[in-house]
């Protein structure tokens, strides 16, 4: 049995993280005691304090995580003669042991439960599979001329964050509208500091050019305040402020400025008129609807900010066995909101257990009071109905998509003559530009579609640059060495983008690693390079296989091949852009900014420095012979550029 450390002065979330670390080290996946589990003995010694419990199977794997205000009462309920529901009955058939972690409060148990579910992904818990952070709009209010930009990730910077938005498209659209309405800069600070004349954004009336002092700080701050007021939903206040500024400009005979404010007011009113979802009297809230079909659950969230709906997003949590809407919501809400700031109000589709506990946990995590409501009227009821409608539509589309995927996997299994349809597929592709910044991608599909959490990229060594076969071999060795160690699940089928050469390289690597039994397929685009004309090369077959254009297996292969190509080329472009933004001079030890600047001035750029000899480099102020030799060696080794 595990007990929590003494109650400290650190925050609740940090204490829960320490509990997880303790659980990792003190609670191995395989029980230390090989003796048979005796429920009666275990329950008699169990405490009445709050905490978390973990159900383990015979292999010591966590299959369920739960929380309790009274551990003995809650855990005892699982060992009754008649299980409460079919899901509990199925779970108890495979439970071989139970482990507990005692906490100080039930709220701590809630946080710990979330962390343990996140770590172990137990099959009998509701698992939120897509936990990617949401995008925000960020205003760097500490800057003299604040910037408005897209932001995703931790909100640690000084400034104001607006959101979350349901998608990056919604953020880009809002940014574009704000730039037209308020002429706020979006350029990076490094670009802003080094301008000597206005950029194109000023010419097309998307910026007031604060970088070259075409607008004073006070006027620019007024524009920023107006933009933030618009984001907060204070359109009427913003319009009144713009009217006042227009009248002041007109009174001072600054008619150009007055015309700018007039145009802003006109555009702002047009935006208000074009809003599809009208403003209501509600503030910031999320509305959560649930729908289910056999074996599939859809949770739809509507994001309401300042009375306007910003959009929606569907989640398809993984649920083992039958579950009620209340159980799905009770599992979904803590996994979603314990990683982000919750709005002041959450409207849910069904009455949920532990409502007070969840509200307390979300309030502590968010820093403001959070309430969860079920029975609502008026505008809130209409939003809830809309969320339910979206959830119904989402679950139907998801089931239809899954049926297509299952058909594709069945067809692929028949094509490759497998004993059963494959459950996990991996595909590799390589991307480079004439050998520069070579990147390999590995994408993973299962029968639910792309498994993006298992995607990987490989920044390949210069020795593999320009050699597609060597690059493919390096990526496969790095990946499948880990698979052989058991660090990564083994796929049923390995796809490589390419022809016979890539197939031969893959087979060589697998043979070296003693994994030569793995099914490998090389996917070539064919001579015409048109979709539907792909050639498949399999080990032991001298000729290529060409599938009919309507083959479900071909459609699946095309999808995973295209995804691998997209993932590889995105990584390559990012790596190439990063390399071109830096100079090889920056990598030379002991060569600081002043000396680099002097070198570039003396020789007219990096190419001139590369063409200079040691004697030429010594003539530059501040460059000793030892430093000159070091510079020369660094710039001429491995074709440095």
N, C-alpha and C positions, 0 to 999 in steps of 0.2 A: 504494500500500500504506500502511496506517495503522499507526503504532506507538504503544504506550501511553506515558503520561507516567511519569516516574520514580516508583519505589515510595515512597509517602509513609506518614505515620503515621495517616492516616484509615482508617475501617473499609472492609471489602471492598465492602459494598453501595454506599457513597458513591463509591468508585473506579469501580465499574461504571456508576453513574449518570453520572459524568463522561465515561466512554468513550462512552456513548450520546449525550451532548451533543456530543462531538467528532465522532462519526459523522454527526450531523445537519448540522454545519456544513462538515465537510471531505469528506463523501461525498455529493454530490447524487444525487437519484434518476436523473438522466440522466448517463451517463458523460461526462467532459470530453473524452476521446479518442475521436473518431468512427471511428478505424481498427478493422478487424476484430479480434476477440479471437483470440489465438494461444495455445491451451492449452499447447503444449510450451514456448514462450518464458516464459510466465507461471509454469509449474511449476518450471522450472529456477532461477528467481530467488526462489522462495518459501522462507521460513524453516522450520526444524524446530522453532521455538518454539511454545508453546501459544497458542491464540487462537480467534477466531470468524471464520467465512466467510459471505458473503452471495452467493447465486446471483441474478443479475439477468436479466430477459428483454430483448428488443430495445427496449422502451420505457423501460428503466432501472428497472423496478419490481422490488422484492425479492420473489422467489417461494419462497425457502428460506433458512433460517438454521440453521447448525450450529456445533458446538464441536469442538475437537480438542486433544489433548495434543501432537501433532506435525502442524502445518498441512500440510506438504508431503505426508506420507504419506496423510493423510485426504483432502485435496482431490484428490490424484492418483488415488485409488480410483474417483472418479466418471468419469474419462476413459478407463477401460478399454474394450476392444472389446465385451465382453459385460457389460452392466449386471447388478448383483447381484440386482435384482428389477424387477417391472413398474412400480412407482412411480418408481424411479430412472430407468428408461428413458423414461417419459413426461416426467419433469422435464428430463432432459438434451436432449430434443428442442427445448426452448424456451429453454435457457440461452444467453445471449449474452455474459455477462461475469461475473467473480467478483471480489469485493472482500473484503479481510481486515482484521481488527483484531487486532494482537498484544497479548497480555496477559502478566503476570508469571507467573501460575500457571494450572493447568487449572481450579482452583476459581473464579478470577476469570472465566475463559471461560464457565463454567456460568452465573454471575450475568449476565454480559453477554448471553449467548444468550437468557436469559429476557427481559431488557429489550428486546432487538431484536425478538423475536417479539411482545411486547406492543405495540411501536410500529408495526411494519409489517404484522402479521397475514398472513404469507406463506401462499399457497394450498397449498403442499406440506408445511407443518408441521402437527402436531397443535395445534389452537387451542382453548384453554379459553375458551368464550364467556361463561360466567356467573362472574365473579370478585367478586361482591358480598361484602363482608365479613360474617362470621358474628356473631351476637349473643352477648353475654356477660352474666353477672351481676357487678355491681360493688358492693363494700363499701368505703365511704369510711372506712377504719380510722383515719385521722389525726384525724377529728372526735371530740369528746368523747362524742357520741351518734351513732355511725355510722349511715349510711343504706344501705339495700339497694335497688338499682335496676337497671333494664334498661340495657345499654350496647351500642352498635355504633360501630365506628370505631377510631381509634388509641388504644392503651392507654397514655396518657401521664400520667394522673392518679395521685396517690399513693393507694394502697389495694390491695385484692386483687381479682383478676379470676378468675371461674370460668367455664369453658367450653372451647372454643366449643360452642354448642348448634346443632342442625341447623336450627332454625326459630324464629321469634319466638313461635310458639304454645307451643313447649316451654319457653321462658323465662318467658312469662306464667303458664303452669301451675305452674312451679316457684316463682315469686314468690308466687303465691297460696297455695301449700301452706306455704311458709316463714313467711308472714305469720300464718297460722293456728296454726302450730306454735310459733313463737318470739316472736310479737308485736313484730316489728321494724318501725320506722318506714320508710315509703317516700316521705314528703312531701319536697318540695324544701327546701333550707336557708332560702330566703327566707320560705317559709310557716312553717317550724319556728321561726324567730327571732321572729316577730310574733304568736304565739299567746298569748292570755291565759286561754283555757279549753280543755278537751279537745275535739277534733273528733269526728266521727261514728265514725272508726275505733276510738277508745277505747270508745265506747258499744257497738259490736258485737263487742268483744273481739278486735280485730285489731291493737292497739297498746297499749303501757303508758303512753302520754302523757308521754314524757320532756320534751316542750316546756314543760310546766307543772310539772315536778319531781315527778311522781307516782311516779317511780322514780329511785333514785340511780345515779350513773355506774358504780359498781362492779357493781351487779346487772345493769344494762343491758349492760355489757361481757361479763358471763357469758352473757347471752342471745345476744349477737353471736358469741361464741366457739363456742357450741353450734350456731348456724346454720352457721358456717363448717365446723365439724366434720362436720355432716350433709352439706354439699356435698362434702367431701373423702371421704365414704363411711365415716366413723368413727362409725357409728350406735351400736355397742356402747359406745364411750367416752362418747358424748353421753348415752345412757340412764343409764349409771353416774353421771355427773356430776349429772344431774337427780335421781336417787335420793338422792344425798348432800345436795343442796340441799333436797330435800323433808324429809329427816330433820332437818336443821339447823333448818329453819323450824318443824317440829313440836316440836322440843326447846325452842325459845324461845316456844312457844305462839302463833306467828304462823300460825294455822290457815288463814287466807285464802290466804297465799302457798303453804303446803303443798298446798292443794287445787289451786292453779294448776299447780304442778309435777306433781302427780298426773295432771291432765288432759293436760299436755304429754306425759308418758310414755305415756299411753294412746293419744293420737293418733299419736305416733311409731311405736309398735309396730303400729298399724293400717296406717300407710303402708308399713311394712316388709312386712306380710303381703299388701298389695295389689299389690306390685311384680310386674309381668308377667314381666320378665326378671330372673332370679335372679342374685345376686352370685356372682362366680367369684373365683379367686385372682389374676387379672390386674389390672394397674394402669391407667394411661392409655395408650390406643393407638387407632390408626385402622386399619380393615380395608378394603382396596380390592379390589373384584371387577370383572371386565370381561366383557362379553358383546357379540357382534356379529351382525348380520344384514347382507346385502349393502348396502353404502353407509352403514350406520348403526352407531355404536358407543355403548355405554352404560357409564359408569364409575360404580359404586355405592360410596359410602363409608358405613361404619358407625362411629359415634362411641362409643367405650367409655371411660368415665371412672370411675375407682375401682371397676372391675369391673362397672359397670352400663351397659347400652346406653341412650344418650340418644336415639337415633334414627338415621335414615339420610337420605342425599340422593343424587339421581341427577344425573349430568352427561352431556351429549351433545356431546363434543368434535367439532369440525369437522375431518375428515380427507379430504384429496384423494387419490383412488386407493386401492388395496388396501393394508392395513397389518396387521401381526400384533399380537397382544395385547401382546407385549413392546414394540413400537414405540409403541403407544398409551400404555402406562404410562410409558415413557421420556419421552414428550412431555408427558404430563399432570402427573406428579409435580413437576417443577421449577416449572411455571407455577402450581401450586396452593400449594406449601409455601414458595416464596421470597417470599411476601407476608405470611406469618403464622407464628406459633410452632408448630412441629410437636411432637407428643407424643414421648415417649421411644422409642416403638416404632411402626413402620408395617408392617403385614402386607399383602403384595401377592399377586396372583393368578398371577403368572408371573415367571420369572427375568428380570431387567432388566439392560441394559447400564449400565456406569458406576455400579454400585452403590456402590462405595467413594467415588467422587467426589460422588455425591448425598448420601451420609451426611455427608461432610465439609462440604458446602455448607449442609445443613440444620442441622448442629450449630453452625456459626458463626453462622447466622442466628438460631437459637432460643436460644443461650446455654446449652445443655445437650446431652449426648450423645444422638444420634438413631441408631437402628439400623433397617435395612430387612430384613425376613425374608420368605422365600418358603416353605421347607419347615417346616411347623409341626405340632404335635400337640396333643391334648387340647382344652382350651377354645378355644385359638386356631384350631385346625382347624375346630371347629364354627362359630366366627364367620365364618371364610373361606367355608365352604359356604353360610352364610346370605347373605353378600355376593354370591356367585355367583348364588344363586337370585333375589335382588332385582334383580341386573343383567339376568338373563334375562327376568324379568317386565317390567322397565323398557324394554328395547329393543323388546320385542314391542308394548307399549302405544304407544311413540313412533312405531314404524313405522305402526301402525294410525292414529294421530292424523295423521301426515304424509300418509297416503293420503287421509284425509278433507280435509285442507287442499288437497292438489293438485287434488282433485275440485272444491272450492269455487273455487279460482283458475281452473280450466278453465272452470267455469260462468260466472264473472264475465267472462272474456275473450270468451266467446260472446255474453253479454248486451250488452257494449259494442262488439261487432264488431271486436275487436282482432286483429291479425295473429297474435299469439301470446299465451298466458296472461300476465298482468302478473306482474312479479317483485317490485315494490316499491309499496306503497300508503301514502298519508298521509291522515290525517283530522284536521280541526280542530274544536274546540268552544270556546265561551265561557261563563264562569260568573261571576256577580256577584250581589249582593244590593242591589237598587234602585240600581244603578250604583256601589256601594261595592266597592273592592278587586277590580276586574275583572281576570280572568286568562284567557288563552287557552291551550289545550293543542294540541300536535301529537304524535300517536302514529304509529308506523311499523310496518307489517307486511311481512314477506316470506314466501316459501313455506315457511319453517320456523316461522312464527308471529310473535308480537310481538317486535320488535327494540328492546328497552327501552333499550339504550345510545344509541339515536338519538332517544329521546323528548325533547321540549323544552317548556318553559312560557314564556309571555310575560306579564310584569307590564305591563299596558297603562296608558297615560297617562289622567289624569282626563278629558281631552277626549273619550275614547271611552266613558267610564262611562255606562251606561244606554242606549247606542245600540248594539244588537247588530250592526248592519250596519257601523258605523264601527269597532267593536272587531274584527270579523272582518277588515275591510280592513287595519287596522294590523298585525295578527298575520301576515297573508299577505304584506304588503309586507316586513316584517322577515325573514321566513323565505325568501321567494323571491328577494329581493335577494342573499342569500348563495348560494342555489342557482345563480343566474345567473352569479355569480363563480366557480363551480366549487368552493366550499368545502364543499358538501353534495351528496350524490348526488341526481339528478333522479328523482322518482317516475314510475311509469307511469300512475297514476290518483290524482287528488286528490278526497277526500271532504270536504264541509263539512256540519256539523250544522245543518239549517234548511231553509227552502223557497226560493221563487223569489227573494226578496230577497237571501239569502246567496249564491245562485248568481250573481246579477247582480253583486254586489260582488266575488266571486272572479274573474269574467270580466273586470271592469274592471281589477283589479289586474294580472292576467296580461297583459292587453293593454298596460298601461303599461310592463310589464317585457319586452315582446316575447316572451312565452311563451304566446301565445294558442292554440297548437296542443295544449297539454296537455289531456287528458281530465278534465273536472270533473263531479262528481255531487253534488247536494244531497240530503240524506237528511232527510225530514220524517216526524214520527211519525204524521201523519194526524190526522183529526178525533177519532177514538176514543182515540188515543194508546196503543193496545194493540199488543203485539209481534205481528208478522205482517201488520200493516196499514200498514207504512211506505210512503210515497210517494217515488219517486225522480224528481228533476228533472234533465234533461240539457240541455245547450246545444242550441238549435235545435229543441227539442220543446215545443209549446205545452201539452200535457197531461202529467200525471204518469204514471209507470209504476208499476204495483203488481204485485209478483211473488207467485207462489203461496207459501203458508206453508211448503211443504216444499222450496223452491228452495235448492240449495247456495249459490248466489251471495247470496241474501238472508241466509242464516245468517252468511256471512262479513261482509257489510255490517253486520249487527246487532252482531257481535262487535267490529269495529273502532270502530263508532259508540259502543257502550257503554264501551269502553276509553277513548276520547277524553273522554267525559263524566265517567268516574271520575277520570281524571287531572286534568281541569280543575277539578272541584269540590273535589278534595283540595287543590290549589294555592290555590284561592280561600279555602277555610276557613283554611288556614295563614296566608295574607296578612291576612285579616280579623282573626284572633285576635291576630296580631302588632300590627296597628294599634290594636286596642282595649286592648292592654296598655300602650300608650304614650300620652302626652299631647302635644298640639300645642305646649304650653309648652316641652317638652324640645327642640323644634327651633329655638327662638328663640335666636340667638347672644347671649352675654353674660348670659343669664338662668340663674343657677345654682340649685342645689337649695334653698338657704335662701330666696331671693326667690320661687321657685315656691311653696314651702310657705306663705310669708306671704301671697301673693296668694290662694291657695285658701282659707286661713283667713278672710281679710278678706271675700271675696265668696261664700263658701259652696260653692265648686266651680267647675269650668271654665265652666259655663253662665253663672254670675254674672260671671266675668271677661270673657267674650265680650260680655255686655250692658253692661259698664261703658264710660264714655267716657274720653278721655285725662285730663281733669281729675280723674276719680275714681281713676284708676290712680296719678296722681302722689301722692295722699294716703297711699299705702302706703309704709311705711318701707323705704328702700333703692331706691325706684324714682324715677329722675330723669325729667324731661319727655322727653328724647330716648329713654330706654328705654321710657317709656309709649307714645310714638308708634310705636316699633318693635313693641311688643306688640300694639297696636291694629291696625296694618297687617297683621301676620302672621296674626292671628286673623280678619280680615275679607276676606282675599284668597282667591279660589277656594273660598269656602265652607268655610274651615278649621274643623275640629272636633277 
